Amino acid sequence: MHKLTYCLLAILLLSACKTVQDVALTQPILTDKDLTKKTVDVNTIKGHIYYLASDEMAGRDTPSPELNIAGRYLATSLMRYGVKPVEGFDDYFQQVPMKKITPAQAGTISFGAEKLEIGKDFLCLKGGNLDTEAEVVFLERGTAEDFDKVEVAGKIVVVVAGLEGQDNPQQWFFAGADKLKIAKAKGAKGLIELYSSVQLPWNYLVNFLNQPQTIVDDSEVEAFPHIWVNASNVAAITQLKGGNGLTAQVKIDGIKEEILKTYNVVGMVEGTDPVLKDEYIIYSAHYDHVGIGRADERGDTIYNGARDNAVGSVTVLSAAENLAKYPTKRSAIFVFFTGEEKGLLGSAYYANHPAIPLEKVVYCFNSDNGGYNDTSRASIIGLTRTGAQPLIEQACTAFGLKAMEDAAPEQGLFDRSDNVNFAKKGVPAPTFSLGFTSFDEEITKYYHQPGDEPQTLDYVYLTKFFRSYVYACRLIGNTDGSVFWNEGDKYYEAGKALYNKE
């Protein structure tokens, strides 16, 4: 009797095992495209965007209580998806120390018979109240080679704004920051740049800069004066360029500082491959916007920022949901930056204080948007600059979009979004953006306008866009190929130095 029972049990077990095996053999193997479609859902997309870009978020200005609420929403969403905080961080938050600078109420630069007045003749970009006198030295464009030619310790360095070949004032800001570091390191007492631009005339620059500014609170650097002088005063500029023992006295008074608290939101998912999990990919977007401002023709004063950048934030949130459920071989870091609209502040701070050392980060896939006027494409700013191009193109094609390079190179978009702070360090870092063919009226109608609201978006298009991004994330996270800079790119050498490549 017992033998019969055992025989029957054995037959049943063998039959059950064969059934399980047969079912397993008939189950289709899910591709990265299949896994993408399992989580990216139009209703989830709409829910996130309608919340982040609601009137109640008051435009998510940096800093503001509403921005902190938006950050908490992103953090709890990461928590819900199973994304973990990074070790050493307080929950999912990286505090970004910032301060609000009220510009000087008075200021002069005196040399020879000239006396320049603040606001009219010069602007103080960085630095506190001061009264200093020193010899002037002119260093042409202020390249590293220019600084090596002359002793600048104890002197005020004068240079021409920007670098050779640059005609965009936005680029001059970044170039000026590098010159400032060199000047300070060599013991100079200040940096004056001579400004002249047809693109951004002096009176527009004054209106833009001579108002309260929010900056990263780096007191050691900020105490060093950085000044732009209007180059239209030919007599004064001739003297400053001449140098030759010229002494200048700089007085600035009335600058006030207010310490602020704001946060990047950061989470991670460990990769599945025992070797590749030690390589990380950053998926990033800024979650701030410009707050409340001038009313439009409807009387609306809330700049909701649906396109810029609730869409980008939710793109990355969609990747977090997907990769937490279906991890890739490489590990993933999800970062939502504060203070982008104040000058890429959150990303600059993160790049200098990364959760994971940047030499372990093989790629940064940013998402930022101004708007769209072509729903047949995704615009990838920097598409052709890295080895990930075919993967991104494959992902977009799979969901009915065409991956296109920057259609408005004259705007300098690559160097105007958070990705550039990683590119400058050497990390390959394009930006995935909504499809556009030019900066036309369809873009400017919504860009930094109160009308940029959730109900104005095409969610059929956004579903394709989000799926394309998430699929590209999966392909990049799983590839065995290189996603490094293409040789010859202006950040190629920085990448070689970061990763110690021969």
C-alpha positions in Angstrom: 0.0 0.0 0.0 2.8 2.4 1.0 4.8 1.5 -2.2 1.7 2.3 -4.3 1.3 5.7 -2.6 4.9 6.6 -3.0 4.8 5.6 -6.7 1.7 7.8 -7.2 3.3 10.8 -5.5 6.5 10.4 -7.5 4.4 10.3 -10.8 2.5 13.4 -9.7 5.6 15.3 -8.8 7.3 14.4 -12.0 4.2 15.5 -13.9 4.0 18.8 -12.0 7.7 19.5 -12.7 7.3 18.8 -16.4 4.2 21.1 -16.4 6.2 23.9 -14.8 9.1 23.3 -17.2 6.8 23.4 -20.2 5.2 26.6 -19.0 8.6 28.2 -18.5 9.7 27.2 -21.9 6.5 28.7 -23.5 6.8 32.0 -21.6 8.3 34.7 -23.8 11.5 36.3 -22.7 10.8 40.0 -22.0 12.9 42.5 -23.8 13.9 45.9 -22.5 11.2 47.4 -24.7 8.6 45.0 -23.1 9.8 46.0 -19.6 9.5 49.7 -20.4 5.9 49.3 -21.4 5.1 47.5 -18.2 5.5 50.6 -16.0 5.2 53.8 -18.2 1.5 54.6 -18.1 -0.2 57.8 -19.4 -2.4 58.1 -16.2 0.6 57.9 -14.0 2.4 60.5 -16.1 -0.6 62.9 -15.9 -1.0 62.4 -12.2 2.6 63.4 -11.5 2.6 66.4 -13.8 -0.7 67.8 -12.7 0.6 67.7 -9.1 4.0 69.2 -9.7 2.8 71.9 -12.0 -0.4 72.7 -10.1 -1.2 76.3 -8.9 -0.7 75.1 -5.4 3.0 74.6 -6.1 3.2 78.3 -6.9 5.8 77.9 -9.6 8.3 76.0 -7.4 10.7 78.9 -7.0 14.1 78.4 -5.4 13.8 78.7 -2.4 10.2 78.3 -1.4 8.0 76.1 0.8 6.3 74.9 -2.4 9.6 73.7 -3.8 10.3 71.8 -0.6 6.9 70.2 -0.9 7.6 69.2 -4.5 10.9 67.7 -3.3 9.1 65.7 -0.6 6.7 64.4 -3.3 9.6 63.2 -5.4 11.3 61.6 -2.4 8.2 59.7 -1.3 7.6 58.6 -4.9 11.1 57.1 -4.9 10.3 55.5 -1.6 7.1 54.0 -3.0 8.9 52.6 -6.0 11.6 50.9 -3.9 14.5 53.3 -4.8 16.8 53.5 -1.8 18.5 56.6 -0.3 22.2 56.9 -0.9 24.4 55.9 2.1 25.4 59.0 4.0 22.5 61.2 2.9 19.7 62.4 5.2 16.8 60.4 3.8 16.7 61.2 0.1 17.8 64.8 0.5 21.2 66.5 -0.2 21.1 69.9 1.4 22.4 72.5 -1.0 23.7 75.6 0.9 22.6 78.7 -0.8 22.4 82.4 -0.1 20.4 85.3 -1.5 22.6 88.3 -2.3 21.0 91.8 -2.4 23.2 93.9 -4.7 25.4 96.8 -3.7 23.7 100.1 -3.1 26.8 102.1 -3.8 30.1 101.4 -5.5 33.0 103.1 -7.5 36.1 102.1 -9.3 38.6 104.9 -9.5 41.8 105.1 -11.5 43.6 108.1 -13.0 41.0 110.7 -13.8 38.3 108.0 -14.2 35.6 107.2 -11.7 33.2 104.3 -12.7 29.8 104.0 -11.0 28.2 100.7 -10.1 25.1 99.9 -12.2 25.9 102.5 -14.8 29.5 101.5 -15.6 30.1 98.2 -13.8 28.4 95.3 -12.0 29.7 93.2 -9.2 29.0 89.5 -10.1 30.6 88.0 -7.0 32.2 89.3 -3.8 31.2 91.2 -0.7 31.5 94.8 0.5 35.1 96.0 0.1 37.4 98.9 -0.1 40.7 97.9 -1.7 43.4 99.6 -3.7 45.9 97.7 -6.0 48.0 97.9 -9.1 46.1 96.8 -12.3 47.5 94.1 -14.7 45.9 93.4 -18.1 46.0 89.7 -19.3 44.2 89.8 -22.6 41.6 87.0 -22.5 42.7 85.6 -19.2 43.6 82.1 -20.3 45.7 79.8 -18.2 48.7 80.7 -20.5 48.0 84.4 -20.0 48.1 84.0 -16.3 51.4 82.2 -16.5 53.1 85.1 -18.3 52.7 87.7 -15.5 53.0 87.9 -11.7 49.5 88.8 -10.5 49.8 88.3 -6.7 48.4 91.4 -4.9 47.1 92.9 -8.1 43.7 93.5 -9.7 43.5 91.4 -12.9 41.8 92.9 -15.9 40.8 90.7 -18.9 38.4 90.7 -21.8 35.2 88.8 -21.1 34.8 85.3 -22.7 37.4 83.3 -24.6 38.5 83.5 -28.2 35.7 82.3 -30.5 32.9 82.7 -27.9 30.1 85.2 -28.7 27.5 84.0 -26.3 27.4 85.9 -22.9 26.1 82.6 -21.3 29.5 81.0 -22.2 31.3 84.0 -20.7 29.8 83.3 -17.3 31.4 79.8 -17.3 34.7 81.1 -18.7 34.7 83.9 -16.1 34.3 81.3 -13.3 37.4 79.5 -14.5 39.4 82.8 -14.7 38.2 83.7 -11.2 39.6 80.4 -9.8 43.0 81.0 -11.4 43.2 84.6 -10.3 42.4 83.7 -6.7 44.8 80.7 -6.7 47.6 83.0 -7.9 47.0 85.5 -5.1 45.3 88.3 -7.1 43.0 90.8 -5.2 40.2 90.7 -7.7 39.1 90.1 -11.3 37.6 92.7 -13.7 36.3 91.6 -17.1 35.6 94.1 -19.9 32.1 93.4 -21.3 30.9 94.2 -24.8 28.1 92.2 -26.5 25.6 93.0 -29.3 23.6 89.9 -28.2 23.0 91.2 -24.7 23.6 94.9 -24.5 24.7 96.5 -21.3 21.4 98.0 -20.3 19.7 94.6 -20.6 22.5 93.0 -18.6 22.1 95.5 -15.8 18.3 94.9 -15.6 19.0 91.1 -15.4 21.9 91.1 -12.9 21.5 94.2 -10.8 18.8 92.6 -8.6 18.8 90.0 -5.8 20.7 86.8 -6.9 20.6 83.3 -5.4 23.9 81.5 -5.4 25.5 78.5 -3.9 27.0 79.5 -0.5 30.7 79.0 -1.0 32.0 81.8 1.1 35.7 81.2 0.3 35.2 81.8 -3.4 32.4 84.4 -3.1 34.5 86.8 -1.0 36.7 87.3 -4.0 35.5 90.2 -6.2 34.4 89.4 -9.8 33.4 92.6 -11.7 32.1 93.2 -15.3 32.9 96.7 -16.7 31.0 98.2 -19.5 33.5 98.4 -22.4 31.7 101.3 -24.1 33.8 103.9 -22.2 36.7 103.9 -24.5 39.0 106.2 -22.5 38.6 104.2 -19.3 39.0 100.9 -21.1 42.2 102.1 -22.8 43.7 103.0 -19.4 42.7 99.6 -17.9 44.2 97.7 -20.8 47.4 99.8 -20.6 48.2 98.9 -17.1 51.8 99.9 -16.7 51.6 100.7 -13.0 48.1 102.0 -13.0 46.5 101.8 -9.5 42.8 101.3 -9.1 40.6 101.8 -6.0 37.5 99.6 -5.7 34.8 100.5 -3.2 31.6 98.5 -2.9 29.0 98.9 -0.2 25.5 97.8 0.7 25.6 94.1 -0.3 23.4 92.0 2.0 23.3 88.2 2.4 20.5 85.9 3.5 21.3 82.2 4.1 18.8 79.8 2.5 18.0 76.0 2.7 17.1 74.0 -0.3 17.7 70.4 -1.4 18.6 68.0 -4.2 16.6 64.8 -4.1 18.7 61.7 -4.6 18.1 57.9 -4.7 19.7 54.8 -6.1 19.1 51.3 -7.4 21.9 48.7 -7.4 22.7 47.0 -10.7 22.3 43.3 -11.3 25.7 42.4 -12.9 28.4 41.5 -10.4 31.0 43.6 -12.3 29.0 46.3 -14.0 27.0 47.2 -10.9 30.2 49.1 -9.8 29.5 51.5 -12.8 26.8 54.1 -12.2 24.5 56.1 -14.5 23.0 59.4 -13.3 19.4 60.1 -14.5 18.7 63.7 -13.7 16.3 66.6 -14.1 15.7 69.9 -12.2 12.4 70.2 -10.4 12.4 74.0 -9.7 10.9 76.7 -11.8 10.6 80.5 -11.5 7.7 81.0 -9.0 5.3 83.9 -9.2 5.8 86.9 -11.5 4.3 89.4 -13.8 0.7 88.7 -14.8 -0.2 87.6 -18.4 -3.2 88.8 -20.4 -5.4 86.5 -18.3 -4.2 88.0 -15.0 -2.4 84.7 -14.2 0.8 85.3 -12.1 1.7 81.6 -11.4 4.5 80.3 -13.6 3.5 76.6 -13.4 6.5 75.1 -15.3 4.7 72.0 -16.7 7.1 71.7 -19.6 10.0 73.3 -17.7 10.6 71.1 -15.9 7.8 69.0 -14.5 8.0 66.9 -17.7 11.7 66.4 -17.2 11.2 65.5 -13.5 8.5 63.0 -14.3 10.6 61.5 -17.1 13.3 60.7 -14.6 10.7 59.6 -12.0 9.4 57.2 -14.7 12.9 55.8 -15.1 13.2 55.4 -11.3 9.9 53.4 -11.2 11.0 51.1 -14.0 14.6 50.5 -12.9 13.6 49.9 -9.3 11.2 47.1 -10.5 13.5 45.8 -13.3 17.1 46.8 -12.5 19.7 47.0 -15.3 23.2 45.6 -15.1 24.7 49.0 -14.1 23.6 50.8 -11.0 21.4 53.9 -11.2 21.5 57.2 -9.4 18.4 59.4 -9.7 18.9 63.1 -9.0 16.4 65.9 -9.0 18.2 69.3 -8.9 17.2 72.5 -7.1 18.1 75.9 -8.3 18.6 75.3 -12.0 16.7 78.4 -12.9 19.0 80.4 -10.6 22.1 79.3 -12.6 22.4 75.5 -12.5 23.1 75.7 -8.8 21.9 72.3 -7.5 23.7 70.4 -10.2 26.9 72.4 -9.7 26.8 71.6 -6.0 26.1 67.9 -6.7 28.9 67.6 -9.2 31.3 69.0 -6.6 29.8 66.8 -3.8 28.6 63.6 -5.6 26.9 60.8 -3.8 29.1 58.4 -5.7 32.5 59.5 -6.9 32.2 60.8 -10.5 35.0 58.5 -11.8 32.5 55.6 -11.2 29.7 57.4 -13.1 30.0 56.4 -16.8 27.1 58.5 -18.1 24.6 61.2 -17.1 21.3 61.2 -18.9 19.7 64.6 -18.1 16.1 65.7 -19.0 15.2 69.3 -19.4 12.7 71.2 -21.6 11.6 74.5 -22.9 8.7 73.3 -25.0 7.9 71.4 -28.2 6.7 72.1 -31.7 7.2 68.7 -33.3 5.5 65.6 -31.8 7.3 63.3 -34.3 10.7 63.7 -32.6 12.7 63.9 -29.4 15.5 66.4 -29.3 18.6 65.1 -27.6 21.0 67.9 -26.9 24.4 66.2 -27.5 23.0 63.1 -29.3 25.9 62.9 -31.7 28.6 63.5 -29.1 28.7 60.1 -27.2 28.8 56.4 -28.0 25.2 56.1 -26.7 23.8 57.6 -29.9 22.6 54.4 -31.6 21.0 53.2 -28.3 19.0 56.5 -27.9 18.0 56.4 -31.6 16.8 52.7 -31.2 14.8 53.6 -28.2 13.0 56.6 -29.9 12.3 54.6 -33.1 10.8 51.8 -31.1 8.1 54.2 -29.8 7.4 56.1 -33.0 9.7 59.1 -32.5 12.8 60.2 -34.3 15.8 61.1 -32.2 17.3 64.4 -33.4 20.3 66.5 -32.5 19.9 70.1 -31.2 18.0 72.0 -33.8 19.0 75.4 -32.4 22.8 75.3 -31.9 23.0 79.1 -31.7 21.2 78.9 -28.4 24.1 77.0 -26.8 21.6 74.7 -25.0 24.2 72.0 -24.2 26.0 74.4 -21.9 22.8 76.0 -20.4 21.4 73.0 -18.6 22.4 70.9 -15.6 24.2 68.3 -17.8 27.1 70.8 -18.4 28.3 70.6 -14.8 28.9 66.9 -15.3 30.3 67.3 -18.8 32.9 69.8 -17.5 34.0 67.1 -15.1 34.4 64.7 -18.0 31.1 62.6 -17.6 29.3 62.1 -21.0 26.1 64.0 -20.4 23.5 64.7 -23.1 20.0 66.1 -22.4 16.8 64.4 -23.5 14.3 67.1 -24.5 10.9 67.5 -26.1 10.9 67.7 -29.9 11.6 71.2 -31.4 12.7 72.4 -34.8 13.4 76.0 -33.8 12.7 78.5 -31.0 9.5 79.7 -32.7 6.2 81.2 -31.3 5.0 77.8 -30.2 8.0 77.5 -27.9 8.0 81.1 -26.6 4.3 81.0 -26.0 4.9 78.7 -23.0 8.6 79.1 -22.2 8.8 80.8 -18.7 5.2 81.9 -19.1 2.1 81.5 -16.8 0.4 79.5 -19.6 2.8 76.5 -19.2 0.2 74.4 -17.4 -0.6 70.7 -17.3 -3.8 70.8 -19.4 -1.9 72.3 -22.4 0.2 69.2 -22.9 -0.2 66.4 -25.5 -0.2 63.3 -23.3 -0.3 60.9 -26.3 3.0 62.4 -27.4 4.3 62.5 -23.8 3.7 58.7 -23.4 5.9 58.0 -26.5 8.5 60.5 -25.2 8.6 59.0 -21.7 8.8 55.4 -23.0 11.6 56.4 -25.4 13.6 57.9 -22.5 13.0 54.9 -20.2 13.9 52.4 -22.9 17.1 54.3 -23.7 17.9 54.2 -20.0 17.6 50.5 -20.0 19.7 50.1 -23.1 22.4 52.3 -21.8 22.3 50.6 -18.4 22.6 47.1 -20.0 25.0 47.7 -22.9 28.5 46.1 -23.0 29.6 48.8 -25.4 31.2 52.2 -24.8 29.0 55.3 -24.1 32.1 57.6 -23.8 32.6 60.9 -25.5 33.3 60.7 -29.2 36.9 61.6 -29.9 37.4 65.3 -30.7 34.5 66.5 -28.5 35.4 69.5 -26.4 34.9 67.5 -23.2 36.8 64.4 -24.5 40.0 65.3 -22.7 38.2 66.0 -19.5 36.7 62.5 -19.7 40.0 60.9 -20.3 41.4 62.6 -17.2 38.4 61.7 -15.1 38.5 58.0 -16.0 42.3 57.8 -16.3 42.0 56.7 -20.0 45.2 56.5 -22.0 
